[in-house]
Amino acid sequence: MSPVTTLRLALAGGRTDRSRIILTALGAALGTLALLAAATVLAVTAPHAAAYTNDLLNDEGLRPGVAFGMLLLTVPVLSFVAQCSRLGAPGRERRLAAMRMVGATPRQVVRIAAAETAIASAVGSLTGLCVYFVGRALFDAPGPDGRRPLPTDVLPHPAAMAGITVGAPLLVTLMTVLALRRVTLTPLGVVRGTRRGRPSATPGVLILVGLGACALVEPAHRYFTEHPRNDDVPTLVMAALIVSGLLVVSIGVVSGTGWIAHTTGRLLHRFARRPAGLLAGRRLMADPWSGSRTFSAMLVALIAGSAAAGLSALTVATVEAQEENTRRYARLLGEPYNPPGSTFYERAYELIGYAVVVAAAIAVTGLLVALVDGVTARRRTLASLVAAGTPRGILSRALGWQVLTPIVPIVLLSVAVGALLPRLAVPDTRDSARMEVRRCIPLPGDPANACQDDAYEKAHTVLLTAEKVPVTVHVPWHQLLLLAGGAVAATVAITLVSLAFLRMNVRAAELRVR
């Protein structure tokens, strides 16, 4: 099969296929923008130091962390692309099966599906590159002092930009090929490998292992403090514990949605008395792993957001306690003290909050795509139920129960685990030691330089003490409730939107769809 024929067959399709191509291109554009932004931050060098209004960009030690946070934004983008690749999957698979019927080999069929994704992602990547350059021109606004809000005066290395522009489509295409590994396209139809049986409790073990890895950070820090080293081993060990703990916890929470959905379905099937609850329960029990695919990006964003909220509360409390201790020590010395404040840290975590909001918005968009695709894929079954006499309201309520019933415990688990991570990695310090200062107190009538006399100083030196202020960290309930409530509210809104597609796909004409 020639490349031209492959391209023509890849771009042939209906309205759903065109929607899938557009959404895939959008996801590739977002991923390219995130990668280019991270590369731009890393391109800031010494000549540009202190050239920006944001201290996170001016500090050489903090710029890698900013770039890493931007790289994390690609996680919900990749999840969004994965959801988009499933949009209209039954229709695409019937079209590919028809190609097998006329003589196409399985490898040629996979090549056609990969070509569709490659074209869409390449167009999206080029679009993201153009938006990047346009954004540089629009946001390049230096102030009167010459400082810029964003690093619009630097460019990544040309090799890095070329690698990102080419690598993003390759990564998206690779994801499509991997998604088709469980699909066997035969001339008579599609055989898809699916998991059967009841989900195990392994995700719970993963969550405990991840939390345990974070809990080892403080003992490792104490050990390396008592046994100092001159290399980077302590930093690498603690960074490995934090990153591995966060990764394992995220995998455990995402994969644990299958067990939660199955358990919720069993409870609905046992205690529900109305048809909507029974239908939702049976659907959750039949495919409990759909939640892992549907909610994965949103759950990762919730874990990151709640961990950032807990770390922000811990950092602000530590800085405030240190300032108060420094103020008391300066008072003992009789010196003035001007606290620097915790504005820098608060702004840093505020930017992290904005990144989490962006990631959650992308994840919610992927959730909408997943719900619409689920309704579209089952439209013939749903239309059969309506034709047999099932009211449309029952199907709508069943879809609502199916989506909203497991989301509440899943969101609470994600927020709780995320808030617990910084508490384990950086526990509270309850140091209540006393600060001691010896000062020479001149008596009334003594000369101004009396304390400069050694004999006088020894005779009139007094011991001044003050209690240290312990670090008391309060749980950021308002931020955690805002995260959990926002996630549930967004899911409710997306479910209501998907109900409109449900009503459009239960007409009697859908019975002719295979």
C-alpha positions as CSV (number, residue, x, y, z in Angstrom):
1,M,0.0,0.0,0.0
2,S,1.5,3.3,-1.1
3,P,1.9,6.3,1.3
4,V,-0.7,8.3,-0.6
5,T,-3.3,5.6,-0.3
6,T,-2.5,5.2,3.4
7,L,-3.1,8.9,3.9
8,R,-6.4,8.9,1.9
9,L,-7.7,6.0,3.9
10,A,-6.6,7.5,7.1
11,L,-8.4,10.8,6.5
12,A,-11.6,9.1,5.2
13,G,-14.4,9.0,7.7
14,G,-17.5,10.7,9.0
15,R,-18.2,13.5,11.4
16,T,-17.1,11.6,14.4
17,D,-13.7,10.8,12.8
18,R,-13.2,14.5,12.0
19,S,-14.0,15.4,15.6
20,R,-11.5,12.9,16.8
21,I,-8.8,14.4,14.5
22,I,-9.6,17.9,15.7
23,L,-9.4,17.0,19.4
24,T,-6.2,15.0,18.9
25,A,-4.7,18.0,17.2
26,L,-5.8,20.2,20.1
27,G,-4.2,17.9,22.6
28,A,-0.9,17.8,20.6
29,A,-0.9,21.6,20.5
30,L,-1.4,21.9,24.3
31,G,1.4,19.3,24.9
32,T,3.8,21.1,22.6
33,L,3.1,24.4,24.3
34,A,3.8,22.9,27.7
35,L,7.0,21.4,26.5
36,L,8.2,24.6,24.8
37,A,7.4,26.6,28.0
38,A,9.5,24.2,30.1
39,A,12.3,24.4,27.6
40,T,12.2,28.2,27.7
41,V,12.5,28.2,31.5
42,L,15.5,25.9,31.3
43,A,17.0,28.2,28.6
44,V,17.3,31.1,31.1
45,T,21.0,31.6,31.8
46,A,23.2,33.8,34.0
47,P,23.1,36.9,31.8
48,H,19.3,37.0,32.3
49,A,19.4,36.6,36.1
50,A,17.2,39.0,38.0
51,A,15.6,40.1,34.7
52,Y,12.0,39.0,35.6
53,T,9.4,40.1,38.0
54,N,8.9,36.6,39.3
55,D,11.6,35.4,41.7
56,L,11.0,31.8,40.7
57,L,12.5,32.6,37.3
58,N,15.4,34.6,38.8
59,D,16.5,31.9,41.2
60,E,18.8,29.5,39.4
61,G,18.0,26.7,41.9
62,L,14.2,27.1,41.5
63,R,14.0,27.2,37.7
64,P,14.3,23.4,37.3
65,G,11.4,22.9,39.6
66,V,9.3,25.4,37.5
67,A,10.2,23.5,34.4
68,F,9.4,20.2,36.0
69,G,5.9,21.5,37.0
70,M,5.3,22.5,33.4
71,L,6.3,19.0,32.3
72,L,3.7,17.6,34.7
73,L,1.1,19.5,32.7
74,T,1.7,17.1,29.9
75,V,0.2,14.2,32.0
76,P,-3.4,15.4,31.7
77,V,-2.8,16.4,28.1
78,L,-1.7,12.8,27.3
79,S,-4.7,11.5,29.1
80,F,-6.9,13.9,27.1
81,V,-5.3,12.6,23.8
82,A,-5.9,9.0,24.9
83,Q,-9.6,9.7,25.6
84,C,-9.9,11.4,22.2
85,S,-8.4,8.4,20.5
86,R,-11.3,6.3,21.7
87,L,-13.9,8.8,20.4
88,G,-15.9,7.0,17.7
89,A,-13.9,3.8,18.1
90,P,-16.7,1.4,17.1
91,G,-17.3,3.3,13.8
92,R,-13.6,3.5,13.1
93,E,-13.1,-0.2,13.9
94,R,-16.0,-1.2,11.5
95,R,-14.3,0.9,8.8
96,L,-11.0,-0.8,9.5
97,A,-12.6,-4.2,9.5
98,A,-14.1,-3.4,6.1
99,M,-10.6,-2.7,4.8
100,R,-9.6,-6.1,6.1
101,M,-12.5,-7.6,4.2
102,V,-11.2,-6.2,0.9
103,G,-7.7,-7.5,1.5
104,A,-5.8,-5.2,3.8
105,T,-3.3,-6.9,6.2
106,P,-3.4,-6.3,10.0
107,R,-0.1,-4.3,9.7
108,Q,-1.6,-2.1,7.0
109,V,-4.7,-1.5,9.1
110,V,-2.6,-0.4,12.1
111,R,-0.6,1.8,9.8
112,I,-3.7,3.5,8.6
113,A,-4.9,4.2,12.1
114,A,-1.5,5.4,13.2
115,A,-1.3,7.7,10.1
116,E,-4.6,9.4,11.1
117,T,-3.2,10.2,14.6
118,A,0.2,11.2,13.2
119,I,-1.3,13.7,10.8
120,A,-3.6,15.2,13.5
121,S,-0.8,15.4,16.0
122,A,1.6,16.9,13.5
123,V,-0.8,19.6,12.6
124,G,-1.4,20.2,16.3
125,S,2.3,20.4,17.1
126,L,2.9,22.9,14.3
127,T,-0.1,24.9,15.6
128,G,1.3,24.9,19.1
129,L,4.7,26.1,17.8
130,C,3.0,29.0,16.0
131,V,1.0,29.9,19.1
132,Y,4.2,29.8,21.1
133,F,5.8,32.5,18.9
134,V,2.7,34.6,18.8
135,G,2.5,34.4,22.6
136,R,6.1,35.5,22.9
137,A,5.3,38.6,20.9
138,L,2.1,39.4,22.8
139,F,3.4,38.9,26.3
140,D,6.8,40.5,25.8
141,A,6.0,43.6,28.0
142,P,9.1,44.8,29.9
143,G,8.4,47.2,32.7
144,P,10.1,50.6,33.3
145,D,13.0,48.8,35.0
146,G,13.4,46.4,32.1
147,R,12.1,43.4,34.0
148,R,9.7,41.0,32.2
149,P,6.8,39.0,33.7
150,L,7.8,36.0,31.5
151,P,11.0,34.8,29.9
152,T,10.1,36.1,26.5
153,D,13.6,37.3,25.8
154,V,15.1,33.9,25.5
155,L,14.6,31.0,23.2
156,P,15.3,27.3,23.7
157,H,18.1,25.7,21.7
158,P,17.0,25.0,18.0
159,A,17.6,21.3,18.5
160,A,15.4,21.3,21.6
161,M,12.6,23.1,19.7
162,A,12.9,20.7,16.7
163,G,12.9,17.7,19.0
164,I,9.7,18.9,20.8
165,T,7.9,19.7,17.5
166,V,8.8,16.3,16.1
167,G,8.7,14.3,19.3
168,A,5.2,15.2,20.4
169,P,3.5,13.7,17.3
170,L,5.7,10.6,17.6
171,L,4.7,10.2,21.2
172,V,1.0,10.6,20.4
173,T,1.3,8.1,17.5
174,L,3.1,5.6,19.7
175,M,0.2,5.9,22.2
176,T,-2.3,5.1,19.5
177,V,-0.3,2.0,18.4
178,L,-0.1,0.8,22.0
179,A,-3.8,1.3,22.4
180,L,-4.5,-1.0,19.4
181,R,-2.3,-3.8,20.9
182,R,-5.4,-5.4,22.6
183,V,-7.5,-5.1,19.4
184,T,-7.5,-7.8,16.7
185,L,-9.0,-6.5,13.5
186,T,-10.5,-9.3,11.4
187,P,-12.5,-9.2,8.2
188,L,-15.6,-10.1,10.2
189,G,-15.2,-7.5,12.9
190,V,-13.2,-6.4,15.9
191,V,-12.1,-8.6,18.8
192,R,-11.0,-6.5,21.7
193,G,-9.2,-8.0,24.7
194,T,-10.9,-6.9,28.0
195,R,-10.3,-7.6,31.6
196,R,-12.8,-9.8,33.4
197,G,-13.3,-10.6,37.0
198,R,-13.3,-8.6,40.2
199,P,-10.7,-5.9,40.9
200,S,-8.1,-6.8,43.6
201,A,-7.0,-4.8,46.5
202,T,-3.5,-4.4,45.1
203,P,-4.0,-0.6,44.6
204,G,-4.4,-0.2,48.3
205,V,-1.0,-1.8,48.8
206,L,0.5,0.6,46.3
207,I,-0.9,3.6,48.1
208,L,0.6,2.3,51.4
209,V,4.0,1.7,49.7
210,G,4.0,5.2,48.3
211,L,3.1,6.8,51.6
212,G,5.8,4.7,53.3
213,A,8.4,5.9,50.8
214,C,7.5,9.5,51.6
215,A,7.6,8.7,55.3
216,L,11.2,7.6,54.9
217,V,12.3,11.1,53.8
218,E,12.6,12.4,57.3
219,P,14.7,9.5,58.7
220,A,16.9,9.7,55.6
221,H,17.4,13.4,56.2
222,R,18.2,12.8,59.9
223,Y,20.7,10.1,59.0
224,F,22.6,12.2,56.4
225,T,22.6,15.1,58.9
226,E,24.3,12.9,61.5
227,H,26.6,11.4,58.8
228,P,27.3,14.2,56.4
229,R,28.7,13.5,52.9
230,N,30.4,15.7,50.3
231,D,28.5,14.4,47.3
232,D,25.0,14.6,46.0
233,V,23.9,11.2,47.3
234,P,21.6,12.7,50.1
235,T,19.8,14.9,47.7
236,L,19.4,12.1,45.2
237,V,18.1,9.7,47.8
238,M,15.5,12.1,49.2
239,A,14.4,13.2,45.7
240,A,14.0,9.5,44.7
241,L,11.9,8.8,47.7
242,I,9.6,11.7,47.1
243,V,9.2,11.2,43.3
244,S,8.8,7.4,43.7
245,G,6.3,7.9,46.5
246,L,4.2,10.4,44.6
247,L,4.3,8.2,41.4
248,V,3.3,5.0,43.3
249,V,0.6,6.7,45.2
250,S,-0.8,8.2,41.9
251,I,-0.8,4.8,40.3
252,G,-2.5,3.2,43.3
253,V,-5.2,5.9,43.4
254,V,-5.9,5.7,39.7
255,S,-6.0,1.9,39.6
256,G,-7.9,1.8,42.8
257,T,-10.9,3.4,41.1
258,G,-11.7,0.0,39.7
259,W,-12.1,-1.5,43.1
260,I,-14.1,1.5,44.3
261,A,-16.4,1.4,41.2
262,H,-16.9,-2.4,41.6
263,T,-17.8,-2.0,45.3
264,T,-20.1,0.9,44.6
265,G,-21.8,-1.1,41.9
266,R,-22.3,-4.1,44.3
267,L,-23.8,-1.8,46.9
268,L,-26.2,-0.2,44.3
269,H,-27.2,-3.6,43.0
270,R,-27.9,-4.8,46.5
271,F,-29.7,-1.9,48.0
272,A,-31.2,0.0,45.1
273,R,-34.9,-0.4,44.6
274,R,-35.4,1.6,41.4
275,P,-34.4,0.6,37.8
276,A,-32.0,3.5,37.4
277,G,-29.9,2.4,40.4
278,L,-30.0,-1.3,39.4
279,L,-28.9,-0.4,35.8
280,A,-26.0,1.7,37.1
281,G,-24.9,-1.0,39.6
282,R,-24.8,-3.7,36.9
283,R,-22.9,-1.3,34.6
284,L,-20.3,-0.5,37.2
285,M,-19.9,-4.2,38.0
286,A,-19.6,-5.1,34.4
287,D,-16.8,-2.6,33.6
288,P,-15.3,-1.2,36.8
289,W,-12.0,-0.2,35.1
290,S,-13.7,2.5,33.0
291,G,-13.3,4.9,35.9
292,S,-9.5,4.3,35.8
293,R,-9.5,5.5,32.2
294,T,-12.1,8.3,32.7
295,F,-10.9,9.9,35.9
296,S,-7.2,9.3,35.8
297,A,-6.0,12.8,34.7
298,M,-8.4,14.5,37.1
299,L,-7.3,12.3,40.0
300,V,-3.6,13.0,39.4
301,A,-4.4,16.8,39.3
302,L,-6.3,16.4,42.6
303,I,-3.4,14.6,44.2
304,A,-1.0,17.3,43.0
305,G,-3.3,20.2,44.1
306,S,-3.9,18.8,47.6
307,A,-0.2,18.0,48.1
308,A,0.6,21.6,47.0
309,A,-2.0,22.9,49.5
310,G,-0.6,20.9,52.3
311,L,3.0,21.8,51.4
312,S,2.0,25.5,51.2
313,A,0.4,25.4,54.7
314,L,3.5,23.6,56.1
315,T,5.9,26.1,54.4
316,V,4.0,29.2,55.5
317,A,3.7,27.9,59.1
318,T,7.5,27.1,59.2
319,V,8.4,30.5,57.8
320,E,6.1,32.3,60.3
321,A,7.6,30.3,63.2
322,Q,11.1,31.1,62.1
323,E,10.3,34.8,61.8
324,E,8.8,34.9,65.3
325,N,11.9,33.1,66.7
326,T,14.2,35.5,64.9
327,R,12.2,38.4,66.2
328,R,12.5,37.1,69.8
329,Y,16.2,36.6,69.4
330,A,16.6,40.1,68.0
331,R,14.7,41.4,71.0
332,L,17.0,39.6,73.3
333,L,20.0,41.2,71.6
334,G,18.3,44.6,71.6
335,E,18.4,44.9,67.8
336,P,15.7,45.9,65.4
337,Y,14.2,43.2,63.1
338,N,12.3,43.6,59.9
339,P,10.7,40.3,58.8
340,P,11.0,39.4,55.1
341,G,7.6,37.7,55.2
342,S,6.3,34.6,53.4
343,T,5.1,36.4,50.2
344,F,7.6,34.7,48.0
345,Y,6.4,31.2,49.1
346,E,2.7,32.2,48.9
347,R,3.2,33.4,45.4
348,A,5.0,30.3,44.4
349,Y,2.2,28.0,45.6
350,E,-0.3,30.3,44.1
351,L,1.3,29.7,40.7
352,I,1.2,25.9,41.5
353,G,-2.5,26.3,42.1
354,Y,-3.0,28.0,38.7
355,A,-1.2,25.1,37.1
356,V,-3.4,22.6,38.9
357,V,-6.5,24.5,37.7
358,V,-5.2,24.3,34.1
359,A,-4.5,20.6,34.5
360,A,-8.0,20.0,36.0
361,A,-9.7,21.9,33.2
362,I,-7.9,19.7,30.6
363,A,-8.8,16.6,32.6
364,V,-12.5,17.6,32.8
365,T,-12.5,18.1,29.0
366,G,-11.2,14.6,28.6
367,L,-13.9,13.4,31.0
368,L,-16.5,15.0,28.7
369,V,-15.0,13.3,25.7
370,A,-15.0,9.9,27.5
371,L,-18.7,10.2,28.6
372,V,-19.8,11.3,25.2
373,D,-17.9,8.4,23.6
374,G,-19.4,5.9,26.1
375,V,-22.9,7.1,25.2
376,T,-22.2,7.0,21.4
377,A,-20.6,3.5,21.6
378,R,-23.7,2.1,23.4
379,R,-26.3,4.0,21.4
380,R,-27.7,0.9,19.8
381,T,-28.2,-0.8,23.1
382,L,-29.7,2.3,24.6
383,A,-32.0,2.7,21.7
384,S,-33.1,-0.9,22.1
385,L,-34.0,-0.3,25.7
386,V,-36.1,2.8,24.7
387,A,-37.8,0.9,21.9
388,A,-38.7,-1.9,24.4
389,G,-40.4,0.6,26.7
390,T,-37.7,1.9,29.0
391,P,-38.3,5.6,29.7
392,R,-35.5,8.0,28.7
393,G,-35.6,9.5,32.2
394,I,-34.5,6.1,33.7
395,L,-31.5,5.9,31.3
396,S,-30.5,9.5,32.2
397,R,-30.7,8.8,35.9
398,A,-28.8,5.5,35.5
399,L,-26.0,7.4,33.7
400,G,-26.0,9.9,36.5
401,W,-25.8,7.2,39.2
402,Q,-23.0,5.4,37.2
403,V,-20.8,8.5,37.0
404,L,-21.5,10.4,40.3
405,T,-21.8,7.5,42.8
406,P,-18.1,6.4,42.6
407,I,-16.7,9.9,42.1
408,V,-17.3,11.1,45.6
409,P,-15.2,8.4,47.4
410,I,-12.6,8.6,44.6
411,V,-12.2,12.4,45.0
412,L,-12.1,12.2,48.8
413,L,-9.4,9.5,48.6
414,S,-7.3,11.5,46.1
415,V,-7.5,14.7,48.2
416,A,-6.8,12.9,51.5
417,V,-3.8,11.1,50.1
418,G,-2.4,14.2,48.5
419,A,-2.8,16.2,51.7
420,L,-1.0,13.4,53.6
421,L,2.0,13.3,51.4
422,P,3.8,16.5,52.6
423,R,2.9,15.7,56.2
424,L,4.9,12.4,55.9
425,A,7.7,13.8,53.8
426,V,8.2,17.0,55.9
427,P,6.7,16.3,59.3
428,D,5.9,19.1,61.8
429,T,8.8,20.2,64.1
430,R,7.8,20.6,67.7
431,D,11.0,22.1,69.0
432,S,10.3,24.0,72.2
433,A,13.9,24.7,73.2
434,R,14.9,27.9,74.9
435,M,16.9,30.6,73.3
436,E,19.7,32.0,75.5
437,V,21.6,35.3,75.1
438,R,24.1,36.9,77.6
439,R,23.9,40.6,77.5
440,C,25.8,43.4,79.5
441,I,23.2,45.6,81.2
442,P,24.6,49.0,82.2
443,L,23.3,50.4,85.5
444,P,21.9,53.9,85.8
445,G,24.7,56.5,85.9
446,D,27.2,54.3,84.1
447,P,29.0,55.8,81.1
448,A,27.7,54.9,77.6
449,N,30.8,52.7,76.9
450,A,30.7,50.9,80.3
451,C,30.0,47.5,78.7
452,Q,33.2,47.8,76.7
453,D,35.2,47.3,79.9
454,D,35.8,43.6,80.3
455,A,35.6,43.7,84.1
456,Y,32.4,45.6,84.1
457,E,30.9,43.3,81.4
458,K,31.6,40.2,83.4
459,A,30.1,41.7,86.5
460,H,26.9,43.0,84.9
461,T,26.2,40.3,82.3
462,V,22.8,38.7,82.6
463,L,21.3,35.6,81.0
464,L,18.2,36.4,78.9
465,T,16.0,33.5,77.7
466,A,13.0,33.1,75.5
467,E,11.0,30.1,74.5
468,K,11.1,29.0,70.8
469,V,7.9,29.1,68.9
470,P,7.0,25.6,67.7
471,V,5.8,25.0,64.1
472,T,2.1,24.4,64.2
473,V,0.6,23.5,60.8
474,H,-3.1,23.7,60.3
475,V,-4.9,21.6,57.8
476,P,-5.9,23.8,54.8
477,W,-9.5,22.7,54.9
478,H,-10.8,25.5,52.7
479,Q,-8.4,24.7,49.9
480,L,-9.0,20.9,50.2
481,L,-12.8,21.4,50.2
482,L,-12.5,23.8,47.2
483,L,-10.5,21.1,45.3
484,A,-12.9,18.3,46.2
485,G,-16.0,20.4,45.7
486,G,-14.8,21.8,42.4
487,A,-14.0,18.3,41.1
488,V,-17.4,17.0,42.1
489,A,-19.2,20.1,40.7
490,A,-17.3,19.8,37.4
491,T,-18.2,16.1,37.1
492,V,-21.9,17.0,37.7
493,A,-21.8,19.7,35.1
494,I,-20.1,17.3,32.6
495,T,-22.6,14.6,33.3
496,L,-25.5,17.0,32.6
497,V,-23.9,17.9,29.3
498,S,-23.5,14.3,28.4
499,L,-27.2,13.7,29.1
500,A,-28.0,15.9,26.1
501,F,-26.0,13.5,23.9
502,L,-27.8,10.6,25.5
503,R,-31.2,11.9,24.4
504,M,-29.8,12.4,20.9
505,N,-28.6,8.8,20.6
506,V,-31.6,6.9,21.8
507,R,-33.9,7.5,18.8
508,A,-35.4,4.6,17.0
509,A,-33.2,5.3,14.0
510,E,-30.1,4.3,16.0
511,L,-31.3,0.7,15.9
512,R,-30.0,0.5,12.3
513,V,-26.5,1.4,13.6
514,R,-24.2,-1.7,14.0
